[in-house]
Amino acid sequence: MPSTLGYAIWFLATLLELSVVVCAVAKQSFRRYFFLNLYMAASFLVSVGRYLVLNQFGQQSAEYGYFYFYSDTLLTIFLYFALITLYIHVFDELKAEKYVRLAAVILLGGTALFSYSVVQQSSHRMLTHFFFELSQNLYFVGLVLTYLLWGAILKLRETRTRLVQLVLSLGVYFSLFAATYALRNMFPAWQVALAYSAPILGCLLPLSWAYAFLRHSEEARLVPARLAVAAQ
Amino acid sequence: MSRKAAVVLLAMIVLVGAMGLKTVVTAHDSGAVMMANGGAPFPTIPLPGDPAPKPKSAAPVPAK
């Protein structure tokens, strides 16, 4: 069972996930960023579900394990759709929504096919292994897509403050997770020290998104550096 | 090249890049997994796809 600190961080992350949806509804941005809010609402419900299953069956039970892995895959797919929604917002002036959707479907299908090809040799618990592999692979696809979106934002000189902050938060979140993952693989002795890193990082994304919804309106614009200098 | 073909090509490049990055990151695989959704504790059951546990006793030596 997790420690008191582990429970406290988990509870905080769950509250922050709910706060994103509340802030979006309060600022009338729920429908505009529907998949972001769907991901956060699903994260909140999954956290509650995990807590109930954990209390009922325990951390070592197969029930908790299966619930954890399947719900993680579901959340990762929602996060992928949230990222695609950000792409659509960034490219909306180019009228490229059709192509973004096509690329998203191909990429998701390709990732699923790749995951299947990896696990097809394994006859033991193949379905669970497939969902686990798909979840892992989608993280890395999301990471690459977020960096590409960063590049697109810089190239297109995007100035919508809220959109920029949402994308930057996601990029930092993915990058920190990948860095932690790499550190845990390279230095297995650090496992204990890094045990709390994932739950703490899990608090940062909802915190940043809630701040973006609360602090910045949809009309807020960043002042480009050259204009800011000229105005002084 | 049509726009749709370019989109397909771009998607494939992203997929190859992502899987390449995963291969690099997991080059020193120690069994750590990347689970980024929420603060719930990680299950302690064997991971899906883990190989079967090795038997503790030594394999019997065939008689000559």
Interface residues (C-beta under 8 A of the other chain):
Chain A: M1 P2 G6 I9 W10 F11 L12 A13 T14 E17 S43 V46 S47 R50 Y51 L54 Q59 Q60 S61 A62 Y64 G65 Y68 F69 S71 D72 L75 T76 L79 Y99 L102 A103 I106 L107 G110 T111 F114 V119 S122 H124 R125 T128 H129 F131 F132 E133 S135 Q136 N137 Y139 F140 V141 L143 V144 L145 L148 Y173 F174 F177 A178 Y181 A182 R184 N185 M186 P188 Q191 A198 P199 L201 G202 C203
Chain B: R3 K4 V7 V8 L10 A11 M12 V14 L15 G17 A18 M19 L21 K22 V25 T26 A27 H28 D29 S30 G31 A32 V33 M34 M35 A36 N37 G38 G39 A40 P41 F42 P43 T44 I45 L47 P48 G49 A52
